[in-house]
Amino acid sequence: MSEVRTDEEKAQMYQAMLDGANVITSVLDADNEYGNDLTNEEKQERVLRSAGYLSSGTALEDWGSEDMTAINAAISAANAYEPDA
């Protein structure tokens, strides 16, 4: 039996997921200083770790009308990142 999340718990997780999507976007943006101290391999590790968390979150079925567009885009960008490219 799955645990029922409260609206507050969903809101907190949704915000954390948006923050995670922002981390991915920021790390992959060459014009952004965030993550520029990382090697390309370290960037890949960072974005894939965040993408894993986001993927787990989007798999939950009780989101209601939350917009997952930015989150799904970040997951796709993280999965497509090639460190040698």
LOVODO-583223 format. One record per residue: chain; residue number from 1; x, y, z of N, C-alpha, C in turn; residue in three letters. Coordinates in steps of 0.05 Angstrom, whole numbers. Each point is the difference from the previous one (the first is absolute). Example, Ala and Ser with C-alpha at 12.3 -4.5 7.8 and 13.67 -1.06 7.14 Angstrom:
BEGIN
KOLTI  bavex  doba    n.c1    n.c2    n.c3   ca.c1   ca.c2   ca.c3    c.c1    c.c2    c.c3  filo
KOLTI      A     1     264    -114     156     -18      24       0      18      24       0   ALA
KOLTI      A     2      -7      21     -14      16      24       1     -15      22      14   SER
This chain:
BEGIN
KOLTI  bavex  doba    n.c1    n.c2    n.c3   ca.c1   ca.c2   ca.c3    c.c1    c.c2    c.c3  filo
KOLTI      A     1      17     -23       0     -17      23       0      18      25       0   MET
KOLTI      A     2      -6      18     -18      17      24      -2      -9      21      20   SER
KOLTI      A     3      19      16       8      -5      22      18     -13      24     -14   GLU
KOLTI      A     4     -20      12      12     -13      23     -12      16      25       8   VAL
KOLTI      A     5       7      16     -20      15      25       6     -20      23       4   ARG
KOLTI      A     6       7      18      18     -16      23       4       5      20     -22   THR
KOLTI      A     7     -17      20      -3       4      21     -20      26      15       6   ASP
KOLTI      A     8       6       4      26      25      14       7      25     -17      -8   GLU
KOLTI      A     9      -2     -26       5      23     -17      -8       3       0     -31   GLU
KOLTI      A    10     -22       0     -14       2       1     -30      12      27      -8   LYS
KOLTI      A    11      -8      21      12      10      27      -7      30       2       6   ALA
KOLTI      A    12       8     -11      22      29       1       7      16     -16     -20   GLN
KOLTI      A    13     -10     -24      -7      15     -17     -19       0      13     -27   MET
KOLTI      A    14     -22      11      -9      -2      13     -26      21      23      -1   TYR
KOLTI      A    15       2      16      21      19      22       0      29     -11      -1   GLN
KOLTI      A    16       5     -22      15      26     -12       0       6     -11     -28   ALA
KOLTI      A    17     -20     -10     -14       4     -10     -27       6      23     -20   MET
KOLTI      A    18     -14      22       4       6      24     -17      28      10       5   LEU
KOLTI      A    19       9      -1      26      27       8       6      20     -20     -13   ASP
KOLTI      A    20      -6     -25       1      17     -20     -13       2       4     -30   GLY
KOLTI      A    21     -23       7     -12       0       6     -29      18      25      -6   ALA
KOLTI      A    22      -1      19      18      16      24      -2      30      -7       2   ASN
KOLTI      A    23       7     -18      18      27      -9       3      10     -12     -27   VAL
KOLTI      A    24     -16     -17     -12       8     -12     -25       4      21     -21   ILE
KOLTI      A    25     -20      18      -3       2      21     -20      24      17       4   THR
KOLTI      A    26       6       7      25      22      18       7      27     -14      -6   SER
KOLTI      A    27       2     -25       8      25     -15      -5       6      -2     -29   VAL
KOLTI      A    28     -20      -5     -16       3      -5     -29       3      26     -16   LEU
KOLTI      A    29      -6      23      12       2      26     -14      28      10       1   ASP
KOLTI      A    30      14      -1     -22      29       8      -1       3      30       6   ALA
KOLTI      A    31     -21      16      -4       2      28       6      -5       7      29   ASP
KOLTI      A    32      -7     -20      16      -5       3      28      24      -9      15   ASN
KOLTI      A    33       9      15      20      23      -8      16      -5     -24      18   GLU
KOLTI      A    34     -25      -6       6      -6     -22      18       9     -26     -13   TYR
KOLTI      A    35      17     -14      13      10     -26     -10      24       1     -18   GLY
KOLTI      A    36      10      25      -5      23       2     -17      26     -11      13   ASN
KOLTI      A    37      -1      -4      26      23     -11      14       0     -31      -2   ASP
KOLTI      A    38     -20     -11     -13      -2     -29      -3      11      -9     -27   LEU
KOLTI      A    39      12     -24       0       8     -11     -26     -26      -9     -14   THR
KOLTI      A    40       2      -5     -26     -23     -10     -15     -11     -25      12   ASN
KOLTI      A    41      17     -18       9      -9     -25      12     -14       5      27   GLU
KOLTI      A    42      10      19      15     -13       8      25     -27      13      -5   GLU
KOLTI      A    43      -2      16     -21     -25      12      -8     -21     -22      -6   LYS
KOLTI      A    44       9     -20     -15     -17     -22      -8     -10     -15      25   GLN
KOLTI      A    45      18      -6      19      -8     -13      25     -21      17      15   GLU
KOLTI      A    46       5      26       2     -18      18      14     -28       0     -13   ARG
KOLTI      A    47      -1       4     -26     -26       2     -13     -15     -26      -1   VAL
KOLTI      A    48      15     -22      -3     -14     -26       1     -10      -7      27   LEU
KOLTI      A    49      14       8      21     -10      -5      27     -26      16       5   ARG
KOLTI      A    50       0      25      -9     -24      17       2     -23     -11     -17   SER
KOLTI      A    51       7     -10     -24     -20     -11     -17     -13     -25      12   ALA
KOLTI      A    52      16     -16      14     -11     -24      13     -21       8      21   GLY
KOLTI      A    53       7      20      16     -19      10      20     -26      10     -14   TYR
KOLTI      A    54       4      15     -21     -24      12     -14     -16     -22     -13   LEU
KOLTI      A    55      13     -20     -11     -15     -22     -12     -17     -16      20   SER
KOLTI      A    56      12      -4      24     -15     -13      21     -24      16       8   SER
KOLTI      A    57       4      26       2     -22      18       8     -22       1     -21   GLY
KOLTI      A    58       7       1     -25     -21       2     -21     -15     -26      -2   THR
KOLTI      A    59      11     -22       9     -14     -26      -1     -22      -2      20   ALA
KOLTI      A    60      -1      18      20     -21      -1      20     -26       9     -14   LEU
KOLTI      A    61     -22     -13       7     -25       4     -15     -20      19      13   GLU
KOLTI      A    62       8      13      22     -19      17      14       5      30      -4   ASP
KOLTI      A    63      13       8     -22       7      28      -4     -23      18      -6   TRP
KOLTI      A    64     -21     -11     -11     -22      18      -8       7      16     -24   GLY
KOLTI      A    65      -2      27       3       3      17     -24      28      14       0   SER
KOLTI      A    66      19     -10      15      27      13       0      12      -3     -28   GLU
KOLTI      A    67      12      21     -10      12       1     -26      29     -12       1   ASP
KOLTI      A    68       4     -22     -13      26     -13       0      17       6     -24   MET
KOLTI      A    69      -8      20     -16      14       6     -25      29       6       4   THR
KOLTI      A    70       7      19      18      28       7       5      15     -23      12   ALA
KOLTI      A    71     -13     -15      16      13     -23      13       7     -21     -20   ILE
KOLTI      A    72     -20      -7     -17       5     -20     -21      22       9     -20   ASN
KOLTI      A    73       0      26      -6      20      11     -18      28      -3      12   ALA
KOLTI      A    74       2       6      26      26      -3      14       9     -29       1   ALA
KOLTI      A    75     -18     -18       4       7     -29       0      11      -7     -28   ILE
KOLTI      A    76     -14       8     -21       9      -6     -27      27      12      -6   SER
KOLTI      A    77       5      25       9      25      13      -5      23     -15      15   ALA
KOLTI      A    78      -6      -8      25      21     -14      15       7     -27     -12   ALA
KOLTI      A    79     -21     -14      -9       5     -26     -13      14       2     -27   ASN
KOLTI      A    80      -3      22     -13      12       4     -26      28      11       1   ALA
KOLTI      A    81       8      10      24      26      13       3      23     -20      -5   TYR
KOLTI      A    82      18       7     -18      23     -16      -6      25      15       9   GLU
KOLTI      A    83      15     -10      20      22      16      11      22       6     -20   PRO
KOLTI      A    84       3     -16     -21      21       5     -19      -8      18     -23   ASP
KOLTI      A    85     -26       8       0     -10      15     -23       7      30       2   ALA
